[in-house]
Amino acid sequence: DAVVYPKTTIYIDAVQGGTVESVFVEDGAILKSGDTILKLNNADMELRYMDQETRMYDAINNLQNSKVNLERNQFLRQLEIVNLQSEIDKVNLDFNRKNQLYTGKLISDKEYEDADRDFKLTMKQLEISLKLQRLDSISMVNQTHQINNSIERMQNNLKLLNKNLQNLFIKAPADGKLSSFSIEIGETKSAGEHLGQLHHGQSAGVE
């Protein structure tokens, strides 16, 4: 004679505490993995979740607005860099013309010296401005990267919050037969409290 024993017994515990709101199966039910067994209600936890969710969405929206502003400023900085480079080309071209005039003895030493001094001063100012604009652009890229990382972290935190909320739904962890399950609506269950067990698979023993 053979007696059938379960291969594996899986204990079903409450991950989050709460009051039993709904019971979807009975003791002895044959379940598939993922079937909902019962739902707990935890008003404090749900209120905390909604409050944290609202604050995180507000923070994400603010970060996204900051990102848009940074990207807009980055385009403006790039435009300013292009304008500065164009201005440098114009100043350089203008000085080269005056240099040719001086070489041809068409302007005085004083005019050339004034032009040379103005050229060097203007070029220095433009090059400093160009470096500052480029540094600003690099800073904006870094800030945008940091904002993207912050948004990603907050989105992951939202997923974690939602996962914790989903723990109020007690589901079958595997296929099997439910046993030792005797729960009534309105009962209060603590986190970690044993709710029942699931017999998964079968093996035969000879007697």
C-alpha positions as CSV (number, residue, x, y, z in Angstrom):
1,D,0.0,0.0,0.0
2,A,1.1,3.6,-0.7
3,V,0.3,6.7,1.2
4,V,0.6,10.1,-0.6
5,Y,2.5,12.8,1.2
6,P,3.1,16.4,0.1
7,K,6.6,16.9,-1.3
8,T,6.9,20.4,0.2
9,T,4.9,22.3,2.8
10,I,5.1,26.1,2.4
11,Y,4.0,28.2,5.3
12,I,1.9,31.3,4.4
13,D,2.6,34.3,6.7
14,A,1.4,37.9,6.7
15,V,4.1,40.2,5.4
16,Q,2.2,43.3,6.6
17,G,-0.2,43.4,9.5
18,G,-3.9,44.4,9.1
19,T,-7.5,43.5,9.5
20,V,-8.9,40.8,7.3
21,E,-11.1,42.6,4.7
22,S,-11.8,39.8,2.2
23,V,-11.3,36.0,2.1
24,F,-11.3,34.5,-1.4
25,V,-10.8,30.7,-0.8
26,E,-11.6,28.1,1.8
27,D,-9.4,25.5,3.6
28,G,-8.6,22.6,1.3
29,A,-8.7,24.7,-1.9
30,I,-6.5,23.7,-4.8
31,L,-4.6,26.9,-5.7
32,K,-2.4,28.0,-8.6
33,S,0.7,30.2,-7.9
34,G,-0.4,33.8,-7.6
35,D,-4.1,33.1,-6.7
36,T,-5.3,35.6,-4.1
37,I,-6.1,34.0,-0.8
38,L,-7.2,37.0,1.3
39,K,-6.8,40.8,1.5
40,L,-5.8,42.7,4.6
41,N,-6.8,46.2,5.3
42,N,-4.3,48.6,6.9
43,A,-5.7,52.1,6.8
44,D,-2.6,53.7,8.5
45,M,-0.3,52.1,6.0
46,E,-2.5,53.1,3.0
47,L,-2.7,56.7,4.2
48,R,1.1,56.8,4.6
49,Y,1.5,55.3,1.1
50,M,-0.8,57.9,-0.4
51,D,1.0,60.7,1.4
52,Q,4.5,59.5,0.4
53,E,3.3,58.8,-3.2
54,T,1.9,62.4,-3.4
55,R,5.1,63.9,-2.1
56,M,7.3,61.8,-4.4
57,Y,5.3,62.7,-7.5
58,D,5.5,66.4,-6.5
59,A,9.3,66.0,-6.1
60,I,9.6,64.2,-9.4
61,N,7.5,66.9,-11.2
62,N,9.8,69.6,-9.7
63,L,12.9,67.7,-10.7
64,Q,11.5,67.2,-14.3
65,N,10.7,71.0,-14.5
66,S,14.3,71.7,-13.3
67,K,15.6,69.3,-15.9
68,V,13.6,71.1,-18.7
69,N,14.9,74.5,-17.5
70,L,18.5,73.1,-17.5
71,E,18.1,71.7,-21.0
72,R,16.7,75.1,-22.2
73,N,19.6,76.9,-20.6
74,Q,22.0,74.4,-22.1
75,F,20.8,75.3,-25.6
76,L,21.1,79.0,-24.8
77,R,24.7,78.5,-23.6
78,Q,25.5,76.6,-26.8
79,L,24.0,79.5,-28.8
80,E,26.1,82.0,-26.8
81,I,29.2,79.9,-27.5
82,V,28.5,80.0,-31.2
83,N,28.0,83.8,-31.0
84,L,31.2,84.2,-29.1
85,Q,33.1,82.1,-31.6
86,S,31.7,84.2,-34.4
87,E,32.7,87.4,-32.6
88,I,36.2,86.1,-32.1
89,D,36.4,85.4,-35.9
90,K,35.2,88.9,-36.7
91,V,37.7,90.6,-34.3
92,N,40.5,88.5,-35.6
93,L,39.6,89.3,-39.2
94,D,39.4,93.0,-38.4
95,F,42.8,93.0,-36.8
96,N,44.4,91.2,-39.7
97,R,43.1,93.9,-42.0
98,K,44.6,96.6,-39.9
99,N,47.8,94.7,-39.7
100,Q,47.9,94.6,-43.5
101,L,47.2,98.3,-43.6
102,Y,50.1,98.9,-41.1
103,T,52.4,96.7,-43.2
104,G,51.5,98.8,-46.2
105,K,52.2,102.0,-44.2
106,L,48.6,103.1,-44.6
107,I,48.0,103.7,-40.9
108,S,50.2,105.3,-38.3
109,D,52.1,103.5,-35.6
110,K,49.7,104.9,-33.0
111,E,46.6,103.6,-34.9
112,Y,48.2,100.2,-35.2
113,E,49.3,100.1,-31.5
114,D,45.7,101.1,-30.5
115,A,44.3,98.4,-32.8
116,D,46.7,95.8,-31.4
117,R,45.9,96.7,-27.8
118,D,42.1,96.6,-28.5
119,F,42.5,93.3,-30.3
120,K,44.4,91.6,-27.5
121,L,42.0,92.9,-24.8
122,T,38.9,91.9,-26.8
123,M,40.3,88.5,-27.6
124,K,41.1,87.9,-24.0
125,Q,37.6,88.9,-22.9
126,L,36.0,86.8,-25.5
127,E,38.1,83.7,-24.7
128,I,37.4,84.0,-21.0
129,S,33.6,84.3,-21.8
130,L,33.9,81.3,-24.1
131,K,35.6,79.2,-21.3
132,L,32.9,80.3,-18.8
133,Q,30.1,79.3,-21.2
134,R,31.7,75.9,-21.8
135,L,32.1,75.4,-18.0
136,D,28.4,76.3,-17.6
137,S,27.5,73.8,-20.3
138,I,29.5,71.0,-18.6
139,S,27.9,71.9,-15.2
140,M,24.5,71.7,-16.7
141,V,25.2,68.3,-18.2
142,N,26.3,67.1,-14.7
143,Q,23.3,68.6,-13.0
144,T,21.0,67.0,-15.6
145,H,22.7,63.6,-14.9
146,Q,22.2,64.1,-11.2
147,I,18.5,65.0,-11.7
148,N,18.0,61.9,-13.8
149,N,19.5,59.7,-11.1
150,S,17.3,61.4,-8.4
151,I,14.2,60.8,-10.6
152,E,15.2,57.1,-11.1
153,R,15.7,56.6,-7.3
154,M,12.3,58.2,-6.5
155,Q,10.6,56.0,-9.2
156,N,12.2,52.9,-7.6
157,N,11.1,54.1,-4.2
158,L,7.5,54.4,-5.6
159,K,7.7,50.8,-6.9
160,L,8.9,49.7,-3.5
161,L,6.1,51.5,-1.7
162,N,3.6,49.9,-4.1
163,K,5.1,46.5,-3.6
164,N,4.7,47.0,0.2
165,L,1.0,47.9,-0.4
166,Q,0.5,44.9,-2.6
167,N,1.7,42.7,0.4
168,L,-1.8,43.3,1.9
169,F,-3.0,40.9,-0.8
170,I,-1.9,37.4,0.5
171,K,-1.3,35.2,-2.6
172,A,-0.4,31.5,-3.1
173,P,3.4,31.3,-3.5
174,A,3.1,28.1,-5.5
175,D,0.6,25.5,-6.9
176,G,-0.8,23.3,-4.1
177,K,-3.5,22.5,-1.6
178,L,-4.3,25.0,1.1
179,S,-4.5,23.7,4.7
180,S,-4.6,24.9,8.3
181,F,-6.5,27.9,7.0
182,S,-9.3,29.2,9.2
183,I,-9.6,32.9,9.0
184,E,-12.7,35.1,9.4
185,I,-13.3,38.6,8.0
186,G,-12.6,41.2,10.7
187,E,-9.8,39.4,12.4
188,T,-6.6,41.3,13.0
189,K,-3.4,39.8,11.8
190,S,0.1,40.9,12.7
191,A,3.1,41.1,10.4
192,G,4.8,37.7,10.4
193,E,1.7,35.9,11.7
194,H,1.1,32.4,10.4
195,L,-2.1,32.2,8.2
196,G,-2.0,28.7,6.8
197,Q,0.1,26.4,4.7
198,L,0.3,25.1,1.2
199,H,1.1,21.5,0.3
200,H,3.1,21.6,-3.0
201,G,3.6,18.4,-5.0
202,Q,3.2,14.8,-4.0
203,S,5.3,11.8,-3.2
204,A,4.3,8.2,-2.3
205,G,5.5,6.3,0.7
206,V,5.2,2.5,1.0
207,E,3.6,1.0,4.1
